[in-house]
């Protein structure tokens, strides 16, 4: 019996249990009372609509489930950003589905709602994936209109994307299943085909009250913009459905007729589970953030047959590079080694740190994968680049720049899993959100920040104490300890994976045992989009 293994296992399984508890709360959206009211009005909830639409007993992944977590408290909160987004299968065709959750502020758009919708469209555009919109929204949330309406990445970008996606030949289908007002009315009508549910749905630029106020006309909403009006008079919508299920059945019928897609041609063979016990991940991953562990043992529990062929195994050992398969898909893996390693010359190197040699190796490996058309998987547990005179004199900045260049210009799809630490420039070099991974997810054990909580708190404490001393205050050891705890508590909240997920810095927080599914479905999505750009790193500082 390994006591450390058991302690790690208990700790990490508790993190997953907390993840499940938080997700169960998020799934309730605006709460059970509003769900019940929805049902009384003959409507399904956003999640019920998606579950009915997707093939039963098929795999799916949810994007941005924790969007808006602990945000907008003064406005009553915005669980899951007021919109549910899933990648799944309709009639065996992989699609992305976006459904407004009308139990959350009548489906109104908060700033985070806009960001999440844009992320869904980005995934669709990058992967040329069909997208289905299930519309049930009161439009922009007016108290926050200045943060959602006028800027480039705000509400209007959605409709611009509708037009661009149409020109790219990406299938877009919309079903109006409730309110669809003002500028939001353009989204379904800029789709290829639009459905509307009779009696419960309506579309108009201005509702009856605003029409009365603006031009003095008295008219009810159903006559103004109901299903009969738009299917038989205006011609705005293409299909009239009698209820939610009928609308979703019509979407299934349409999707079933879509032809096959052009493929990128990534290598796929028969899938095999890892030979090593996947559940061991919980015991291998340490509770303490600075503890050592062998990342190879994690990789063996993620890849088919636990087979991982390392590239330059004896060189640049703080980054692991190599080839494997995940659910049959060929992948190139770039991972931070978290144990202390020794070079052939006898030099000790800290795990989780990027050195000159490991940066060079990773750059070369990324180039190899681009030449061979192999998707890249980044496993992050990185504290940053090595500092000090030896590294600086050795040119760590230019070696790090080469790695960042390779990651930036990579044309094969990239997928990032934040396992543990994701600090500073290490986040960038290991394909953080700014470097366009097709999907980026975090384990519950992840932390994302400029630096660790301890390091940051010590720096901030020095600044705070200097400021207080300048004002003539005496700083006792007790006062200093109190300040440190206060600063660290605030900082720790910001580096939590839930803080990152709330702001869509990551696409999800996942159970480590779901990692293979996320990577596999991500590569399948990427296979819809043939690579059109040549790999070119441009000028390198050598």
Beta strands, then each sheet from edge to edge (+ up, - down):
strand 1: 61-63
strand 2: 83-90
strand 3: 93-100
strand 4: 130-137
strand 5: 172-180
strand 6: 193-197
strand 7: 239-241
strand 8: 309-310
strand 9: 319-326
strand 10: 329-336
strand 11: 341-342
strand 12: 348-349
strand 13: 353-354
strand 14: 375-382
strand 15: 384-385
strand 16: 414-423
strand 17: 439-443
strand 18: 447-449
strand 19: 508-510
sheet 1: 1+ 2- 3+ 4+ 5+ 6+ 7+
sheet 2: 8+ 9- 10+ 14+ 16+ 17+ 19+
sheet 3: 8+ 9- 10+ 14+ 16+ 18+
sheet 4: 11+ 12-
sheet 5: 13+ 15+
end
